[in-house]
């Protein structure tokens, strides 16, 4: 006997849509189980025994690769498990994906929010995280006080942190409000706490940090704590860039 799960969870596990989007599909009458249209929520199916289709296209779980983007909140660690029992980013998606083993692609600091990728595809993780591929990562940094043009130029030329010089970054001031300055910065490496250390190297203190883009994948208006599957175009770009 296969695992019994709710229909919307099975659809999310298949990679077709998030659980909430799957609930909408069910409500719209786009989902069938064993050829029968399902419109009510809460229906359960047996994995491997029941046939599920969306828009008359069968969906399967076998050897499924998952490529997910999450809007990570502050206060979550970017690991599958934490030795101190702190909330993890996997906690935010496991209700939808069940027992699927999925892992963060790189990390975001505990204090940093924004775009984080997760997958069960080791090749994808390698292409996105290995330094030789120079995958761009863009952040909005909130710093205490102001920053000089000289400071911006230092970021653009590369600064020394942890005994190495960073690659030239793209940096621009977006706004200055109530004693804080907002700076958009794009880096081409992925060293531990790199953005915070780069600003510290020029005498600036980061009080807020949000990642908004990795390669061609943009955070957009995805709500905090929510996730979606990457499109095939997004996956192909990151795998082949």
N, C-alpha and C positions, 0 to 999 in steps of 0.2 A: 504494500500500500504506500502510495506517495504522500508527501506532505500536504496537509490541508491548509489553504490560505484564502484570504479574501480576494475576490476577483480584481479589485483595483490594485492590490499589492502585487499580484501576479503580473499585471500589465506593467507596473513600474519595474519589477524584477527583469522583465523581458527587454527593457530598454526603449520601449515605445514612447513612454511619457512618464512624468512624475505621477505620484499617487493622486494628487489633487486634480491634475489634468485628466487622469484616467476616470475619476469620478464624474467629471463633466462628459467624457465620451460615453460612459454608461447612461447617463441621464439623457443624452441626445440620441440614444438608440443605435449607437455605432458598434456595439460589442455583442458578440454571440458566443454562447457556450454550447458545444455539441449541436450547432446549427440553430439554436433557439436564441432570439433576441432577448437581451437582458437590459432592463431599464431601472430596476430598483437597486439600491445600494445594499451592501452587506452580504451578497451572495458569495458562497464559498465554493472553491473548486479543488480537485485533487490533481496535483502536479504529476504529469506523466500519464494520467488516465483521461482527463477531460480535455477536449479540443477547444481552444479559445481563438477567436479571430476578431480583428479590429478592421472595420471597413472592408469586411469579407477577405482579409488577408490573414492567414494563420500566423500565430506567434509562438515561438519556441524559446526554451532557456538553454538548450544544450550548447556548451562551450561558448557561451555569450561573453563578449568583451564589453566592458563598461567604461565609458568616458563621461565623466561628470564634472560640472562646474558648480561650486558652492560659494555663497556669499558668507564667509566665515565671520561670526561675531567675535568681539573681544571676549576673553575668558574661556576659550577652547584651545586645547593643545592639538597640534597637527600630527597626531599619531593614531594608530588603530586602538592602542591600549596605553594607559598611563599608570606608572607604578605608584603614584600618589592619589589615584582614583579621581583625578580632575576630569571634567567633561572633555570628551574628544570630538573631533570633527566627524568621526564615523557615527557617533551617537545621533547626529543630526539627520542621517540618512538611513540608518539601519532599520527603522520601522518600515520604510518603503521597500528596501531591498532584501530584507530577511537575512538568511545565512550566507549571502554572497560575500566572499572575502575581497575587500577593496581597500586600497591604500592611498594616502596622499601622495601627490606628485611634488616632491620638495616639501617645503614647510613655510608657514607663516608664524611669526612669533605669537606667543600667548596674548600679548598686548596689541597685536595688529589685527585689523579686520580686512575683509574684502575677498578678492578672487582667489580661490584655491581649486586646483584640479585634483580629481581622484580617479583611480583606474585599477583594473586588475591585469593590465597589459604591461609587462616589464619592458618591452621594446619601446612603447610610448613614453614611459617614465624616463628611459635612457635618453631618448631624443630630446625631451623637453629640459632635462636637468643637467646633462653633461656639458661642461664648459665649452667644449670645442664647437658646439652648435650655436652658441651665442644667442639663445632665445631671449628676446627683449622682455623686460618686465617694467610696467609703469605704475607709479604710486602717486598719491596725493599726500604730502607730508605737511602737518601742521606744526610750526615751530613757535617757540615762545619768543616774543619780541620781533625784531626785524632781521633783515639780512642785506648785506651790501652787494653791489654789483660785482665787487671783487670776489665775494664768497661764491656767488653764482658761477663766475668764471672758473674758480678753482674746481667746482664740481664738474664743469664742462671739460676741464683739462685732465681730470683724474686726481685723486688725493691718496695719500698713504694711510692705510689702515692695516693693523696686524702684520707689519713688515712687507706689505706688497702694495703696489700702486694700482688703483682701480682703472678700468678702461674709461675713456671720456664718456660722461653721461650727458643726456639731454636734460636741461633744467630751465624752468621758467617760473617767474612769480605770477600767481593767479590773482591773489587778493591779499589785503592786509586789513584786519578787522579786530577791534577790541584787544589790541596788544598781541595779536597772533598773526603770523604770515603763512599763507597757503602756497605751497610750491609743488608743481608737477615735475616729477623726475623719472627718467627712463634709464635703467641700467642694463648691462649686457652680460653680467655675471650673476651668481646667486650665492654669494658668501653668507655665512651666518650673521644675521642682524646687520647686513651691509649698509642699508640706507641710513639706519640710525647712526652707525659708526662714521659714515661719510659726513653727516652733518656735525657730529661731535668733533671731527677733525678740523672743521672750519669754525668751531666755537659756537655752534647752534644746538639747542636742546629740542628734540622732537617730543611733542606732547600728544600727538595723534598721527596714526599712519594707516592708510588704506591702499591696498593694491587694486587697481582698476583694469589692468590689461596684462595678458601673457600672450606674446606672439600676436596672432590675429583675434584672440578671444577676449571680448570686452565684457566687463561686469554689467554694464548697462543699468537697467532698472530692476534687476533681480532683487527681491526683498531680502533683508538681513536674515540669515538663518535658513534661507530656502536654497533649492538646488534645481538644476535641469540637466538633461543629457546634452552633450555637445552634438552639433550637427556633423554630418559626414564631411562637409567642407572644412569645418574647424579642425577636425581630427586629421584630415589629409594634409592640411596646411602645416600643422605642427609636426607631422611625421616626415614631411618632405622638404621643409624649409631649411 
